[in-house]
Amino acid sequence: MIKRSDFYLIPNVLSISRVAAIPLVAAFAYYEMNRTAAVCFALAGISDYVDGWIARRYHYESKLGMLLDPLADKIIVLSVMVMLLFLGRLNFEWSDWDLKWVGPMLVIVTVGREIGVTGLRTIASSVGVIMPADKYGKLKTWIQFFALIFLLLDREPFLGIGKILLFFSVATALVSGIRYTQKLLKMLPE
């Protein structure tokens, strides 16, 4: 059961702070305050690690936290990806090939995976099963965070490294999504 007091647990406050950071990161990126945007986003990434550590260390784990933490990660990552797409930082070029479709495709696949996993978690919770993030989901999140930090910096070689990491994050996201689906199918009653 989720209680009102769960909203005031430090890990859950940190998760909410990641969502609150979105307008700051977007504004800094839009006004080309790239280092500030990257630092703000990096602090959000660090808060993801810290909230998990505090929750485990001090037994502040809650059902709300299990739902709120991955949701906050999804919201900030997807928001920053859309902002980077808008700013043209997800444009891909190779030789004479026009690869303008690659950036939007990476965002679409990421959004689709996140909606799919959130849907799976909703189905699981409707039968009383909580599906916390697995190791592939956590790996995907960390790769995404580093990719987006590099992309927010908007200078070479960071931009190129960020794009490569973004490819890896999408591949990891797909593997993680398949594993969530398999896990849910095993947990559901016949």
C-alpha positions in Angstrom: 0.0 0.0 0.0 1.2 3.5 -0.9 1.0 6.0 2.0 1.0 9.8 2.0 4.2 9.7 4.1 6.0 7.9 1.3 6.0 11.1 -0.7 8.3 12.7 2.0 10.9 9.9 2.0 14.2 11.3 0.8 14.6 8.9 -2.1 11.1 9.9 -3.4 11.8 13.6 -3.0 15.0 13.1 -5.0 13.0 11.3 -7.8 10.6 14.2 -7.9 13.5 16.6 -8.1 14.6 15.0 -11.3 11.3 15.9 -12.9 11.6 19.4 -11.5 15.0 19.7 -13.2 13.5 19.3 -16.7 12.6 22.9 -17.4 16.0 24.1 -16.2 17.9 21.6 -18.4 15.7 22.5 -21.4 16.1 26.3 -20.9 19.9 26.1 -20.4 20.2 23.9 -23.6 17.9 26.2 -25.6 19.9 29.3 -24.6 23.1 27.5 -25.4 24.3 27.4 -21.8 25.5 23.9 -22.6 27.8 23.3 -19.7 25.2 24.4 -17.2 22.6 22.2 -18.9 25.0 19.2 -18.8 25.8 19.9 -15.1 22.1 20.2 -14.2 21.4 17.0 -16.0 24.4 15.2 -14.4 23.1 16.2 -11.0 19.8 14.6 -11.8 21.7 11.5 -12.8 23.6 11.5 -9.6 20.3 11.9 -7.7 19.1 8.7 -9.3 22.1 6.8 -7.8 21.8 8.5 -4.4 18.1 7.9 -4.0 18.6 4.2 -4.7 21.5 4.0 -2.3 19.6 5.8 0.5 16.5 3.7 -0.1 18.5 0.4 0.3 20.9 1.6 3.0 18.2 3.1 5.3 15.3 0.8 4.3 13.3 3.6 2.8 12.2 1.4 0.0 8.5 1.9 -0.8 6.1 0.8 -3.5 5.8 4.5 -4.4 9.5 4.7 -4.9 9.6 1.5 -7.0 7.1 3.2 -9.3 8.3 6.8 -9.0 12.0 6.3 -9.5 11.8 4.7 -13.0 9.0 7.1 -14.0 11.1 10.1 -13.1 14.1 8.7 -15.1 11.9 8.1 -18.1 10.4 11.6 -18.0 13.7 13.5 -17.8 15.4 11.3 -20.3 12.6 11.5 -22.9 12.2 15.3 -22.3 15.9 15.9 -22.9 16.0 13.7 -26.0 13.1 15.6 -27.5 14.8 18.9 -26.7 18.0 17.7 -28.3 16.1 16.6 -31.3 14.5 20.0 -31.5 17.9 21.7 -31.2 19.3 19.5 -34.1 21.9 17.7 -31.9 20.6 14.3 -32.9 21.3 14.9 -36.6 23.4 12.1 -38.1 25.6 12.4 -41.2 27.9 10.0 -42.8 29.7 10.7 -46.1 27.1 11.9 -48.6 24.2 10.0 -47.0 21.3 11.9 -45.6 20.6 10.3 -42.2 18.1 12.8 -40.8 15.7 10.0 -39.9 18.1 8.3 -37.5 17.7 10.9 -34.6 13.9 10.8 -34.7 14.0 7.0 -35.0 16.2 6.7 -31.8 13.7 8.9 -30.0 10.7 7.0 -31.3 12.2 3.6 -30.3 13.1 4.9 -26.9 9.6 6.4 -26.3 8.0 3.2 -27.5 10.1 1.1 -25.2 9.4 3.3 -22.2 5.6 3.4 -22.9 5.7 -0.4 -23.3 7.6 -1.1 -20.1 5.3 1.3 -18.2 2.3 -0.5 -19.6 3.8 -3.9 -18.5 4.4 -2.5 -15.0 0.8 -1.3 -14.9 -0.5 -4.7 -15.9 1.8 -6.4 -13.3 0.6 -4.0 -10.6 -3.0 -4.7 -11.4 -2.4 -8.3 -10.4 -0.4 -7.3 -7.3 3.1 -7.7 -8.8 5.7 -4.9 -8.5 8.3 -5.1 -11.3 11.4 -3.1 -10.1 14.1 -2.1 -12.6 16.3 -5.0 -13.6 20.1 -4.8 -14.3 19.5 -4.1 -18.0 17.1 -1.4 -17.3 19.5 0.3 -14.9 22.4 -0.1 -17.4 20.2 1.4 -20.1 19.4 4.4 -17.8 23.1 5.0 -17.1 24.1 4.8 -20.7 21.3 7.2 -21.6 22.4 9.6 -18.9 26.0 9.7 -20.1 24.9 9.9 -23.7 22.7 12.9 -23.0 25.3 14.7 -20.9 27.7 14.4 -23.8 25.1 15.6 -26.2 24.1 18.5 -24.0 27.8 19.7 -24.1 27.3 20.2 -27.9 31.0 20.1 -28.9 33.3 17.5 -30.4 34.4 14.9 -29.5 31.5 14.8 -26.9 28.8 15.1 -29.5 30.1 12.1 -31.4 30.6 10.0 -28.2 27.0 11.0 -27.1 25.5 9.8 -30.4 27.4 6.4 -30.2 26.3 6.0 -26.6 22.7 6.8 -27.6 22.8 3.9 -30.1 24.0 1.6 -27.3 21.3 2.8 -25.0 18.6 2.1 -27.6 20.0 -1.5 -28.1 20.1 -2.0 -24.3 16.6 -0.6 -24.0 15.3 -3.1 -26.5 17.0 -6.0 -24.7 15.6 -4.7 -21.4 12.1 -4.4 -22.8 12.1 -8.0 -24.1 13.3 -9.2 -20.6 10.5 -7.2 -18.9 8.0 -8.8 -21.2 9.3 -12.3 -20.5 9.4 -11.7 -16.8 5.8 -10.4 -16.8 4.6 -13.4 -18.7 6.1 -15.8 -16.2 4.6 -13.8 -13.2 1.0 -13.7 -14.5 -1.5 -16.3 -13.3 -2.6 -18.9 -15.9 
